[in-house]
Amino acid sequence: MAMAVGKKGGAMSEMNVTPLIDVLLVLIIIFMVITPLTPNGLDALVPQPNPNAKPNEEVISRTIVVSIPADAAMTKRVKINQDEVDIRQLGSRLEDIFKTRNDRVIFVKGDSSLPFAEVAMVIDIAKGAGIDKIGLITQKLEESSQ
Amino acid sequence: MAHKPKAPPTVADINVTPLVDVMLVLLIIFMVITPMLQKGVSVDMAKAQNPRLMPDAEKEDATLLVVTRDGKVYLGNGQIALDEITTKVKDRISARLDKTVYVRSDARAKYGDVVKVVDNVRAAGVDSLGLLTERLQRRTALQ
């Protein structure tokens, strides 16, 4: 073997790759953590208009509609049917209402000038209160079902 | 060869070259895959505390509508006009059992724009929506 390696006091000819490996490992770990982000989401229903069947009185009286006015971002108040509720109490109010019921359905009606985040927050609170069916009411739906 | 050849002195270091090679390849693979995993246009989603995991939204054949902050609507990666949504969505879900349509909306998009999309999706016969959100890790005070 002609290579004269490890001669006493000889200059080290190899690069020090340890910092390189460190950086690479960290980068790989970062990319591996970013990759498996399963999407999260809130379920919502879009009820189809049914112009033939008129809802009876009982159904109407039991329906809960949470409406979000245009100024909800400032006043922090939403409406459950006709009652104004502070948005922080919305969850507990909904829990109260649905304590004795087994049809956990509400409808959410938001003003069209609201940012989507406000509506998403109300839906989120409702989900947190254990409501599993949330229907989105839109202007068009109301018009076509009348 | 009159005398025995001298053995080379033992190298005490591990040979890290293959390790570096493999790691570089892995790094490149992850770097290439990561942007490809994001389906559709990326928006700043609303944050929620009680979302459900929606692994189906990532699937290749999922119907994903994106609403951006300025009210533009994308179906997958291509922009789409509001009045085209109904027919396109109908086409996509006609042969499907799971008729859920996923909506990824920017948190600051106008709800009116989202409602327009929802109206058009409803007209396509869809009755369940998945509103994609980001999960908030800890329970912060509701603003």
Interface residues (C-beta under 8 A of the other chain):
Chain A: M1 M3 V5 G6 E14 V17 T18 L20 I21 L24 L25 L27 I28 F31 M32 I34 T35 L37 T38 P39 N40 G41 L42 D43 A44 L45 V46 P47 Q48 I87 R88 G110 D111 S112 S113 L114 P115 F116 A117 E118 V119 A120 M121 I123 D124 I125 K127 G128 L136 T138 Q139 K140 L141
Chain B: P5 K6 P8 P9 V11 D13 V16 T17 L19 V20 M23 L24 L26 L27 F30 M31 I33 T34 L37 A46 K47 A48 Q49 N50 P51 R52 L53 M54 P55 A57 E58 V67 Y102 S105 D106 A107 R108 A109 K110 Y111 G112 V114 V115 V118 D119 V121 R122 G125 V126 D127 S128 L129 G130 L131 L132 T133 E134 R135 L142
